[in-house]
Amino acid sequence: MSDNKLYNCLQVAVYLNSANNLLNISVAGEDVVRELFLVVGDLSGREVKRMQLNLVNGLCTDDIRDLESGVYLLGVLKKGTVLYQSKLIKQD
């Protein structure tokens, strides 16, 4: 999976490395802040994972091996506002 979207002067890209269950997140733009969160939800809308994005040079990696196989909804939030949305299909 690779997705790249531009929201409010922020460019967000998410890449899944299924070989090692890592979700790579890249954020670039004028307004890169520390108060960004990645939220993963199931298709019923239930939040299953939340983490603050600790960006280093605009990059962050999250281990998703704890998620079961399935389809998930991803969101990157800043102060409760959704800046990015995408689907994640995780297969073991």
C-alpha positions in Angstrom: 0.0 0.0 0.0 1.2 3.5 -0.8 -0.8 6.6 -0.5 0.2 10.2 -0.8 -2.2 13.1 -0.1 -1.9 16.8 0.5 -4.0 18.4 3.3 -3.7 22.0 4.5 -0.1 22.4 3.3 0.9 19.0 4.8 1.9 16.1 2.5 1.2 12.8 4.1 2.3 9.4 2.7 1.8 6.0 4.2 3.6 2.8 3.1 3.1 -0.7 4.4 6.1 -3.0 4.5 4.2 -6.3 4.9 7.4 -8.3 5.1 8.2 -7.0 8.6 4.7 -5.5 9.6 5.9 -1.9 9.6 3.8 1.1 8.7 6.0 3.9 7.4 4.6 7.4 7.6 6.1 10.4 6.0 4.8 14.0 6.7 6.2 17.1 4.9 5.1 20.6 4.6 5.1 24.0 6.2 3.1 23.1 9.1 4.8 19.9 10.4 4.0 19.7 14.1 4.6 17.4 17.0 1.0 17.0 17.9 0.1 14.5 15.2 -1.5 11.1 16.0 -2.1 8.0 13.9 -5.4 6.4 14.6 -6.3 2.9 13.3 -9.9 1.8 13.4 -11.8 -1.3 12.3 -14.6 -1.1 9.7 -17.2 -0.7 12.5 -15.5 2.6 13.6 -14.0 1.2 16.7 -10.5 2.6 17.5 -8.0 -0.3 17.8 -4.8 1.6 18.0 -3.6 5.2 18.6 -0.1 6.5 18.7 1.6 9.9 18.7 3.7 10.3 15.6 7.3 11.0 16.8 8.6 12.3 13.5 12.3 12.4 12.8 13.1 14.4 9.7 9.4 14.0 8.8 9.4 10.2 9.1 7.9 7.7 11.6 7.6 3.9 11.7 5.0 1.9 13.6 5.0 -1.8 14.2 1.5 -3.2 13.3 2.2 -6.9 14.0 -0.3 -6.7 16.9 -3.2 -6.1 14.4 -5.0 -9.1 13.1 -5.4 -9.6 9.4 -8.2 -7.5 8.0 -9.2 -4.1 6.6 -8.6 -1.0 8.7 -9.2 2.7 8.4 -6.2 4.9 9.0 -6.3 8.5 10.1 -3.6 11.1 10.8 -5.0 13.7 13.2 -3.9 17.1 14.4 -5.7 18.5 17.4 -8.7 16.3 16.6 -8.9 17.3 13.0 -8.4 14.6 10.4 -5.6 15.5 8.0 -5.4 12.2 6.2 -7.5 9.1 5.7 -6.9 5.9 4.0 -7.6 2.1 4.1 -5.1 -0.5 5.3 -5.3 -4.1 4.2 -3.2 -6.2 6.6 -2.4 -9.8 5.7 -0.3 -12.2 7.7 
